[in-house]
Amino acid sequence: MSALGTASSLLYVFIALILGLIYSGNRLGTVGGRAGSSTSEKIFGIFSSLGNIAFAFGAAAGLAERAGCGGWALYARVWLR
């Protein structure tokens, strides 16, 4: 499963990179961000994104911990017959 996850992740990164390079020629973005957005909206968006990333890493660590303890294997043997 680890090799499949790694391959999927790398594929996603390459797709995002290629699409970013394709659409960068449109000149729709600026260094300052979206036009018409206030500074507080931009800051809120940044912190919201960082919070989402932190939550995703925390959830992944919790899932890895549960998988390592054997609890899911016991559940699968008892209930998924």
C-alpha positions as MATLAB code, in Angstrom:
seq = 'MSALGTASSLLYVFIALILGLIYSGNRLGTVGGRAGSSTSEKIFGIFSSLGNIAFAFGAAAGLAERAGCGGWALYARVWLR';
ca = [
       0.000    0.000    0.000;
       2.860    2.373    0.653;
       4.119    2.123   -2.916;
       0.627    2.810   -4.241;
       0.271    5.844   -1.973;
       3.660    7.165   -3.019;
       2.891    6.720   -6.701;
      -0.499    8.422   -6.322;
       1.054   11.321   -4.457;
       3.783   11.809   -7.044;
       1.246   11.632   -9.869;
      -0.863   14.291   -8.150;
       2.168   16.551   -7.687;
       3.177   16.251  -11.327;
      -0.374   16.945  -12.531;
      -0.608   20.025  -10.295;
       2.810   21.244  -11.478;
       1.961   20.773  -15.146;
      -1.425   22.494  -14.804;
       0.210   25.340  -12.901;
       2.763   25.827  -15.646;
       0.090   25.690  -18.347;
      -2.145   28.281  -16.705;
       0.659   30.572  -15.511;
       0.788   32.138  -18.973;
      -2.729   33.568  -18.519;
      -1.415   36.188  -16.077;
      -4.571   36.011  -13.951;
      -2.847   36.099  -10.570;
      -0.630   38.587   -8.771;
       1.886   38.354   -5.971;
      -0.564   40.213   -3.710;
      -3.333   37.672   -4.218;
      -6.869   38.114   -5.484;
      -8.005   41.592   -6.363;
     -10.904   42.907   -4.306;
     -10.068   40.848   -1.220;
      -9.268   42.682    1.978;
      -6.111   41.999    3.921;
      -8.072   40.351    6.726;
      -9.768   37.973    4.249;
      -6.378   36.991    2.836;
      -4.926   36.399    6.309;
      -7.993   34.356    7.307;
      -7.588   32.262    4.148;
      -3.925   31.596    4.950;
      -4.648   30.508    8.526;
      -7.603   28.430    7.395;
      -5.381   26.578    4.922;
      -2.680   26.007    7.529;
      -5.305   24.707    9.958;
      -6.619   22.284    7.347;
      -3.106   20.977    6.726;
      -2.444   20.573   10.466;
      -5.756   18.742   10.941;
      -4.972   16.400    8.042;
      -1.558   15.512    9.492;
      -3.082   14.927   12.929;
      -5.763   12.654   11.508;
      -3.193   10.689    9.498;
      -1.051   10.185   12.597;
      -4.082    8.968   14.539;
      -5.010    6.495   11.829;
      -1.464    5.170   11.684;
      -1.459    4.743   15.463;
      -4.737    2.825   15.404;
      -3.564    0.604   12.577;
      -0.369   -0.222   14.450;
      -2.086   -1.316   17.651;
      -3.922   -4.237   16.084;
      -7.364   -3.017   17.050;
      -8.556   -2.889   13.460;
      -7.358   -6.422   12.828;
      -9.409   -7.680   15.759;
     -12.445   -5.756   14.513;
     -12.036   -7.244   11.051;
     -11.805  -10.797   12.394;
     -14.871  -10.486   14.609;
     -17.297   -8.385   12.566;
     -16.304   -8.814    8.936;
     -16.669  -12.560    8.588;
];
